[in-house]
Amino acid sequence: MSDLPILGAAMTLKDVELNRDWLLEKPRDLELQDFVPAEVLCGDWQPLVERAKQLLDGHQGRLGMHGPFMGLNIASADPDVRALVARRMEQALDVAAALNITQIVIHSPYTTWMHNNLDNWPEQRQRVLEMTHQTLDAAVKRAEDQGCVFVLENIEDKDPAERRRLVESFNSRAFALSIDTGHAAYATGSTGAPPVDYFANDAGNLLQHVHLQDADGYADRHWPVGHGSINWRAFFARLAGITSNPRLIIEIRDKSQIKASAAYLANLGVAQ
């Protein structure tokens, strides 16, 4: 039996139907992406839950979901926006409870502009922490009680240490780090961030989730793995020293290429 990590993928239920055999052949982790839009979270999502239960009968991997993020800033300076974001997180936790989901992906508040301006005001770094806590404290506490973990994904982050310090400030088993390889590659190419493997090195055992997508450093490509310029051997070498067993989730636009992406990494000898 191989000791290599087992790959999972991010999919909607429609995509699960297309990739179900691959998903069930090993205990592959799955990240559902049907519950991102506000229209879904504010509507009747129970039929989606029932469909998921049917499709995932026999699934042996861990189940997660991408949480709401569109138009949301977890560190907004506007208290009304923070209240709305907090409401969306509660809605996501409702879905998670209905499906026994144990991980919810949310987005980092750090932008390129913020990175370059954090020290323009002496209190700004602390303000980001405080506003994020005001937004998420209640949701993180509920997640602890529910057996769920929020994982904070890099978006424009230039310095991975800033996001790590934010997660550390919660001191909670229900708040951890995620790395999106394509976002990191974009930051490397466009803003001078360190290479993708450095993000893993900084995260260490706070890392519980990875989005695997390929890119060329220009944009958020979500190309199949092997179609861009990411140094996958270097990245997986960093992951090999991490013992927190992060979920390795292939997140690409063309879901018909999930199996090919997994095969590419298997041929490199870094995953299965």
URMO-V712718 format. One record per run of one state. SS is the DSSP state (A for helix, B for strand, O for the rest). FROM is the first residue (numbers start at 1). LEN is the number of residues. If there is no record, write none. Layout:
BEGIN
ss=<SS:SS>
from=<FROM:FROM>
len=<LEN:LEN>
END
This chain:
BEGIN
ss=<O:B:O:B:O:A:O:B:O:A:O:A:O:B:O:A:O:B:O:A:O:A:O:B:O:A:O:B:A:O:A:B:O:B:O:B:O:A:O:B:O:A:O:B:O>
from=<1:5:6:8:12:13:26:30:33:38:42:46:56:63:67:79:100:103:108:112:118:124:147:149:154:160:171:175:181:192:196:207:213:214:215:223:224:232:240:247:251:255:269:271:272>
len=<4:1:2:4:1:13:4:3:5:4:4:10:7:4:12:21:3:5:4:6:6:23:2:5:6:11:4:6:11:4:11:6:1:1:8:1:8:8:7:4:4:14:2:1:1>
END
